[in-house]
Amino acid sequence: MVDKTNLTRKEFLKYSGAAAGVGILASHGISSFANAQSGEMLHRPIHSSGEMVPAVGLGTALEFGTFNNVEEFNVRKGAVEALLNNGGTVIDTSPTYRDAEIVVGRALDELGVRDKCFLATKISIRGKQEGIDQNNQTFTDLRTDKIDLLQVHNLRDTDAHLETINALKDEGKVRYVGITHFRENLNNEAVKVIENNKIDYIQCQYNMLDRTIEDAVLPAARDNGVAVMINVPFARGRLFGATAGKEIPEWAKDFGVDTWGKFFLKFIIGHPDVTVAIPGTIHDYHVIDNLGALRGRLPTQVERSRMVQFIEDI
Ligand SMILES: NC(=O)c1ccc[n+]([C@@H]2O[C@H](COP(=O)([O-])OP(=O)(O)OC[C@H]3O[C@@H](n4cnc5c(N)ncnc54)[C@H](OP(=O)(O)O)[C@@H]3O)[C@@H](O)[C@H]2O)c1
């Protein structure tokens, strides 16, 4: 097992970089950076500021924080590089995603792209002082003096951590304040936090198998000018299992869908109240595929209903 914080520059040059990334991409029939900047890519506003962000980003919860050697680190670094080189900016991580913050911080530093990235992370622990201590380590691990979005993870000790995050915002160390959760049984609590606090962002689960936030969370976010970040957009990959071996329906090609990843993501960002979805992946070719959902038109509401019916019929 390599020392995860002390990979030498030589090791990085040996194993990493665009050349390795392009090789992987080419083997999947996807051109890396050549198609990056053609055409318009969908951006959505953060309501509290008007700042625009690309509506698809990158999540780091699953395998991102685990690696055993330089090659595996460089796969993850390649995903970050692919995001930033292909029009994406938003990365979501957490101090509780094993070593994901270390991986993200090192990758951004090595690539020299911290300023291009909209970096979101969390306070994820009980206790106010414990949260402050955890967040101090986060700044070190992410190698940054500014976090774009700091969120209370899973509504754990929300009041205490919102106080901390708001104080950091006043100091200029955090740009936006948020909360997260991913469970249906926390939807009501999330709505109360939206209504009773001044927050910029809510992050919650929305995908073709779980649409419960449509009922109250999305309307509350809209009414209170809160941006919405969508986690678990592929139901942790279950949607790919459900559609494995199935043809993409012809009618979905009308709105630019040629992969299942784009099908699932266009459904999500086709909801007008969604700001950004953050599919998790360690693979650059999946990052490129996911960013492809930002191109072409979105499905209409009628088409979105048809998409749901299609998945329900499988
Ligand atoms: N409470 C919270 O705050 C909370 C809870 C859960 C998640 N999150 C955030 O939300 C992010 C997304 O959720 P998630 O990672 O749990 O699950 P997810 O995004 O629903 O699914 C991830 C899975 O999809 C696969 N995948 C990604 N892009 C693909 C593509 N284009 N084609 C085929 N397969 C693809 C990935 O495999 P490969 O790696 O092989 O590409 C991975 O197995 C997390 O990473 C995290 O940042 C937050």
The ligand as an ORCA input file, in Angstrom:
! r2SCAN-3c Opt
* xyz 0 1
  N     -26.157     12.272      2.323
  C     -25.324     12.688      1.399
  O     -24.815     13.780      1.491
  C     -25.004     11.804      0.237
  C     -25.500     10.482      0.199
  C     -25.164      9.708     -0.903
  C     -24.392     10.231     -1.945
  N     -23.918     11.518     -1.867
  C     -23.129     12.110     -2.978
  O     -23.771     11.762     -4.203
  C     -22.826     11.164     -5.082
  C     -23.506     10.196     -6.034
  O     -24.038      9.079     -5.363
  P     -23.345      7.636     -5.407
  O     -21.941      7.772     -5.848
  O     -23.574      7.003     -4.077
  O     -24.219      6.816     -6.438
  P     -24.664      7.054     -7.973
  O     -24.058      8.298     -8.488
  O     -26.131      6.897     -8.024
  O     -24.036      5.782     -8.713
  C     -22.665      5.563     -8.754
  C     -22.406      4.313     -9.594
  O     -22.705      4.570    -10.965
  C     -21.621      4.140    -11.802
  N     -21.539      5.089    -12.934
  C     -21.312      6.422    -12.893
  N     -21.396      6.969    -14.126
  C     -21.691      5.944    -14.979
  C     -21.917      5.874    -16.382
  N     -21.905      6.966    -17.148
  N     -22.178      4.656    -16.931
  C     -22.219      3.539    -16.154
  N     -22.022      3.545    -14.807
  C     -21.755      4.747    -14.227
  C     -20.401      4.197    -10.921
  O     -19.461      3.225    -11.319
  P     -17.943      3.609    -11.789
  O     -17.229      4.189    -10.613
  O     -17.417      2.300    -12.227
  O     -18.087      4.600    -12.909
  C     -20.966      3.852     -9.542
  O     -20.985      2.472     -9.329
  C     -21.845     10.511     -4.123
  O     -20.658     10.127     -4.777
  C     -21.709     11.589     -3.078
  O     -20.825     12.610     -3.514
  C     -24.237     12.299     -0.800
*
